[in-house]
Amino acid sequence: MALPKKKLQGLVAATLTPMTETGEINFSIIDQYVDYLINEQGVKNIFVNGSTGEGLSLSVPERRQLAEEWVTKGKNKLDNVIIHVGALSLKDSQDLAQHATEIGADGIAVIAPFFFKPVNKDALIAFLKEVAAAAPGVPFYYYHIPALTGVKIRAEELLDGIQDEIPTFQGLKFSDLDLLDFGQCVDQNRLQQFDLLYGVDEQLLSALALGATGAVGSTYNYLGKKTNQMLEAFERQDLSLALNYQVWELHRQKLL
């Protein structure tokens, strides 16, 4: 079984895609973006070309170039660069997965196909397995976000036996409000030691209480410092302070 180069835990910023006024990707600012995340927010893990980065609205060449830029600029600075390679086309997804391997990404993630949707667990795993095979030896994460994909297959059901089919499977980005499903993923995970990353920023404290090993989210681009303080308070079992930080984030979201 392939093992991750580095454990993926703590905060993972779902990066935005910087654009110019004419709609081109502004690659020149990514080096500055990396330094900002590290120095100002205390975040050293990133999730590229996901929902926040509007990866599915970019062309495959744009996604490849953007992934390469993040890996290059993050080298020896960031701990983990995870590239989302999901696409409606299996071949596009495989192409992006293979490219992520070639450029030295620390992991890949895949969303469920959302036009012709998989109707059951076996169909979904069959798709994910084909993508993972294009990136042998690279940690593989399933990106569970049913509100956008419309794929209602429970994550807990998917995890059952998934590593038998996908040996590189390393964890889950769980972007859903169903904390019962997430809690069952945690309970099922006690032996496998998967990375269980929660993706609804406003509910992170609840997910931590259930056993989340980390979090992926858009707000960690600008609330990383505050959220790291919440993680530290939770680790010290100062739940009152941790709750204050979570409520502060909720208020902040209402103001945006």
C-alpha positions, -999 to 999 in steps of 0.1 A, spaced: 0 0 0 13 35 -9 18 57 21 18 95 22 50 114 21 37 135 50 7 132 72 -20 155 61 -35 171 92 -44 205 106 -57 232 83 -56 229 45 -65 261 25 -86 255 -5 -69 280 -27 -86 306 -49 -75 310 -85 -61 345 -90 -73 361 -122 -64 392 -142 -90 417 -152 -92 401 -186 -100 366 -172 -66 351 -175 -50 332 -146 -26 355 -127 3 331 -121 27 359 -111 10 363 -77 12 326 -65 46 330 -50 33 359 -28 1 338 -21 22 310 -7 42 333 16 10 350 28 -6 316 38 25 306 57 35 338 73 1 355 79 -22 326 84 1 298 97 -13 274 70 12 251 52 -12 227 33 -32 236 3 -60 220 -19 -57 233 -55 -83 234 -82 -112 225 -60 -146 242 -56 -131 274 -41 -105 275 -70 -133 269 -95 -112 241 -110 -141 226 -129 -146 259 -147 -110 259 -159 -97 241 -190 -75 211 -185 -44 230 -197 -52 258 -172 -56 233 -144 -23 216 -153 -4 249 -154 -20 261 -122 -11 229 -104 25 230 -116 28 266 -104 16 258 -69 38 228 -66 68 248 -79 63 278 -57 54 257 -27 85 235 -29 104 235 4 78 259 19 45 240 20 40 207 37 14 193 14 0 203 -20 -31 183 -29 -44 187 -64 -80 181 -72 -82 162 -105 -119 154 -107 -136 160 -140 -167 148 -159 -144 131 -184 -126 101 -170 -97 106 -195 -94 143 -184 -93 132 -148 -67 105 -156 -46 131 -175 -47 155 -146 -38 127 -121 -8 116 -142 3 152 -145 0 157 -107 23 127 -103 49 140 -127 51 174 -110 55 160 -76 22 167 -59 18 153 -24 -17 139 -32 -47 140 -55 -84 143 -48 -114 134 -69 -150 146 -68 -178 122 -79 -190 126 -116 -221 149 -113 -238 148 -147 -241 111 -154 -240 102 -118 -229 69 -103 -260 52 -89 -243 31 -63 -211 26 -43 -196 1 -68 -201 25 -98 -185 53 -79 -155 32 -67 -151 20 -103 -146 56 -115 -123 65 -86 -102 34 -91 -96 42 -128 -84 77 -118 -62 65 -89 -45 40 -113 -32 69 -133 -13 81 -103 3 50 -87 21 57 -54 3 90 -49 -20 94 -19 -56 95 -31 -84 114 -14 -122 112 -22 -138 146 -22 -173 141 -8 -196 171 -15 -231 158 -23 -247 193 -22 -229 201 -54 -226 167 -71 -260 154 -62 -243 120 -55 -259 109 -22 -238 78 -16 -229 80 21 -192 84 28 -193 58 55 -206 32 30 -179 42 5 -151 38 30 -160 2 37 -134 -18 19 -123 10 -4 -86 3 2 -90 -32 -12 -100 -15 -45 -78 16 -43 -45 7 -24 -34 44 -25 -66 56 -8 -55 78 20 -85 98 32 -116 118 27 -125 155 22 -159 155 38 -178 186 27 -213 179 40 -235 188 70 -243 152 78 -223 148 110 -238 114 117 -223 101 84 -189 118 93 -190 103 128 -196 69 114 -166 74 91 -145 82 121 -157 52 140 -150 29 110 -116 45 106 -101 35 140 -79 8 124 -72 22 89 -58 56 101 -72 75 71 -70 113 70 -105 125 77 -106 161 67 -138 182 74 -149 206 47 -176 228 63 -157 255 80 -186 267 101 -190 233 117 -154 224 122 -155 223 160 -183 198 159 -162 177 135 -132 179 158 -152 166 186 -162 136 165 -125 129 156 -116 149 124 -79 148 117 -79 181 99 -99 205 77 -100 218 42 -118 251 36 -119 284 18 -119 305 50 -85 293 60 -71 316 33 -80 345 56 -91 330 89 -63 305 92 -46 322 122 -79 323 142 -88 288 133 -54 275 143 -60 292 177 -93 272 179 -74 240 171 -49 248 198 -77 255 223 -94 223 214 -62 203 218 -58 218 253 -94 208 260 -104 244 265 -137 239 249 -151 273 260 -123 292 242 -126 269 212 -163 276 210 -156 314 212 -133 311 181 -159 290 162 -187 315 170 -164 344 161 -160 327 127 -197 324 123 -202 361 129 -174 369 105 -191 349 78 -223 368 82 -204 401 77 -188 389 44 
